[in-house]
Amino acid sequence: GIDITDPKTDINKVRQHMGMVFQHFNLFPHKTIMENITLAPVRLKLMKSEEAKEEALRLLKLVNLEEKAELSGGQKQRIAIVRSLAMKPKMMLFDEPTSALDPEMVGEVLEVMKNLADQGMTMAVVTHEMGFAKEVGTRVMFMDEGRILEQGTPEDIFDHPKEARTQEFLSKVL
């Protein structure tokens, strides 16, 4: 209900309620998993250290990583998701969260994201995972060369695309 493009809107306040997960995890390599997760909530004084650790453990259990020391790419991406969730965002932004992963790891990350959607998390996801978009999305936008060509429900876009470019793309990937 907030027009974030309105010049009167305090965009920094809006950003405080958004989490972001990038293609390449962006974990701090010199920090432990726990430090990666608790750094921001503690530094921004959203939680005391002990509370942040408890929340981190809860979130690590959510993604089945509470006992990991060495991480695969899929596991690192799930840690990046947990790090974002530790800030208790109202919305999560995902920029191609599976593109840097081995095919076997993609499913792990998509399952976490599907669970977040099932729990009511609002998410904006840039993805080439069409099956995921069709199954989990409530609103789909097809973009080409930086422009939104078509938008609607998953059924609108995947079953009844109107634009020739959308039809062409879907015929190649589905």
C-alpha positions as CSV (number, residue, x, y, z in Angstrom):
1,G,0.0,0.0,0.0
2,I,3.0,2.3,-0.2
3,D,4.1,4.0,-3.4
4,I,7.8,3.5,-3.1
5,T,8.4,5.8,-6.1
6,D,6.7,8.8,-4.4
7,P,9.4,11.4,-3.6
8,K,7.9,11.8,-0.1
9,T,8.4,8.1,0.7
10,D,11.5,7.4,2.9
11,I,13.0,4.7,0.7
12,N,15.5,3.8,3.5
13,K,12.7,3.1,5.8
14,V,11.1,0.8,3.2
15,R,14.4,-1.0,2.6
16,Q,14.6,-1.8,6.3
17,H,11.8,-4.3,5.7
18,M,13.3,-6.0,2.7
19,G,15.7,-8.9,2.5
20,M,17.8,-9.5,-0.6
21,V,19.5,-12.7,-1.8
22,F,21.9,-12.4,-4.7
23,Q,23.2,-14.9,-7.3
24,H,26.5,-15.5,-5.6
25,F,25.6,-15.7,-1.9
26,N,27.9,-12.8,-0.9
27,L,28.7,-14.5,2.5
28,F,31.6,-12.9,4.3
29,P,34.3,-15.6,3.8
30,H,36.3,-14.5,6.9
31,K,33.3,-15.0,9.2
32,T,31.6,-18.1,10.5
33,I,28.1,-19.1,9.5
34,M,26.7,-17.8,12.8
35,E,28.6,-14.5,12.4
36,N,27.3,-14.1,8.8
37,I,23.7,-14.5,10.1
38,T,23.9,-12.4,13.3
39,L,26.1,-9.5,12.2
40,A,23.4,-7.3,10.8
41,P,20.7,-7.7,13.4
42,V,23.1,-7.1,16.2
43,R,25.0,-4.3,14.6
44,L,21.7,-2.5,13.6
45,K,20.6,-3.1,17.2
46,L,17.5,-5.0,16.1
47,M,18.4,-7.8,18.5
48,K,20.8,-8.5,21.3
49,S,23.6,-11.0,20.5
50,E,22.0,-13.9,22.3
51,E,18.6,-13.4,20.7
52,A,20.2,-13.1,17.3
53,K,22.0,-16.5,17.9
54,E,18.7,-18.1,19.0
55,E,17.0,-16.8,15.9
56,A,19.9,-17.9,13.7
57,L,19.6,-21.4,15.0
58,R,15.9,-21.5,14.5
59,L,16.4,-20.3,10.9
60,L,19.2,-22.8,10.3
61,K,16.9,-25.6,11.3
62,L,14.3,-24.2,8.9
63,V,16.8,-24.9,6.0
64,N,18.3,-28.1,7.5
65,L,21.8,-26.6,8.1
66,E,22.1,-26.3,11.9
67,E,25.1,-28.6,12.0
68,K,27.2,-27.6,9.0
69,A,30.7,-26.4,9.0
70,E,31.7,-26.8,5.3
71,L,29.1,-25.7,2.8
72,S,28.2,-26.5,-0.8
73,G,27.0,-23.8,-3.1
74,G,23.3,-24.7,-2.4
75,Q,24.0,-24.6,1.3
76,K,25.8,-21.3,1.0
77,Q,22.7,-19.9,-0.8
78,R,20.4,-21.2,1.9
79,I,22.7,-19.5,4.5
80,A,22.4,-16.3,2.4
81,I,18.6,-16.7,2.6
82,V,18.7,-17.2,6.4
83,R,21.0,-14.1,6.7
84,S,18.3,-12.1,5.0
85,L,15.5,-13.7,7.1
86,A,17.4,-12.9,10.3
87,M,16.5,-9.2,9.6
88,K,12.7,-10.2,9.8
89,P,11.9,-8.6,6.5
90,K,8.3,-8.2,5.2
91,M,9.5,-8.9,1.7
92,M,12.3,-10.8,0.1
93,L,14.0,-10.0,-3.2
94,F,15.8,-12.8,-5.0
95,D,18.1,-12.1,-8.0
96,E,18.6,-15.4,-9.9
97,P,19.2,-17.3,-6.6
98,T,19.9,-20.6,-8.4
99,S,21.9,-19.5,-11.4
100,A,25.4,-20.1,-9.8
101,L,24.4,-23.6,-8.5
102,D,25.0,-27.1,-9.7
103,P,21.8,-28.6,-11.0
104,E,21.6,-30.9,-7.9
105,M,21.7,-27.9,-5.6
106,V,18.9,-25.9,-7.3
107,G,16.2,-28.0,-5.8
108,E,17.4,-27.4,-2.3
109,V,17.2,-23.6,-2.7
110,L,13.9,-23.7,-4.6
111,E,12.4,-25.9,-1.8
112,V,13.4,-23.3,0.8
113,M,11.8,-20.5,-1.3
114,K,8.6,-22.6,-1.8
115,N,8.4,-23.1,2.0
116,L,8.8,-19.3,2.5
117,A,6.0,-18.7,0.0
118,D,3.8,-21.3,1.8
119,Q,4.4,-19.4,5.0
120,G,3.1,-16.1,3.4
121,M,6.4,-14.4,2.7
122,T,6.1,-11.8,-0.1
123,M,8.9,-12.4,-2.6
124,A,10.0,-10.8,-5.9
125,V,12.0,-13.4,-7.8
126,V,14.1,-12.9,-10.9
127,T,14.5,-16.4,-12.3
128,H,14.8,-18.6,-15.3
129,E,13.3,-21.5,-13.3
130,M,9.9,-21.5,-15.1
131,G,8.5,-24.5,-13.3
132,F,9.1,-22.7,-10.0
133,A,7.6,-19.5,-11.3
134,K,4.5,-21.3,-12.5
135,E,4.0,-23.4,-9.3
136,V,4.8,-20.8,-6.7
137,G,4.2,-17.4,-8.3
138,T,0.9,-15.5,-7.9
139,R,1.9,-12.8,-10.4
140,V,4.4,-13.4,-13.2
141,M,6.1,-10.8,-15.4
142,F,7.9,-11.8,-18.6
143,M,10.7,-9.4,-19.4
144,D,12.8,-9.0,-22.5
145,E,15.6,-6.6,-23.1
146,G,14.8,-4.7,-19.9
147,R,11.1,-4.2,-20.6
148,I,8.1,-5.9,-19.1
149,L,6.4,-7.5,-22.2
150,E,3.6,-9.3,-20.4
151,Q,2.3,-9.8,-16.9
152,G,-0.5,-11.7,-15.2
153,T,-1.3,-14.8,-13.2
154,P,0.9,-17.9,-13.9
155,E,-2.0,-19.3,-15.9
156,D,-2.2,-16.2,-18.0
157,I,1.5,-16.2,-18.8
158,F,2.2,-19.9,-19.1
159,D,-1.0,-21.3,-20.5
160,H,-2.3,-18.2,-22.5
161,P,0.7,-16.0,-23.4
162,K,-0.4,-13.1,-25.7
163,E,3.0,-11.7,-26.8
164,A,4.9,-13.5,-29.6
165,R,8.2,-13.1,-27.7
166,T,6.7,-14.8,-24.6
167,Q,5.3,-17.6,-26.7
168,E,8.6,-18.1,-28.4
169,F,10.5,-18.2,-25.1
170,L,8.1,-20.6,-23.4
171,S,8.2,-22.9,-26.4
172,K,11.9,-23.3,-26.0
173,V,12.0,-23.7,-22.2
174,L,8.9,-25.7,-21.3
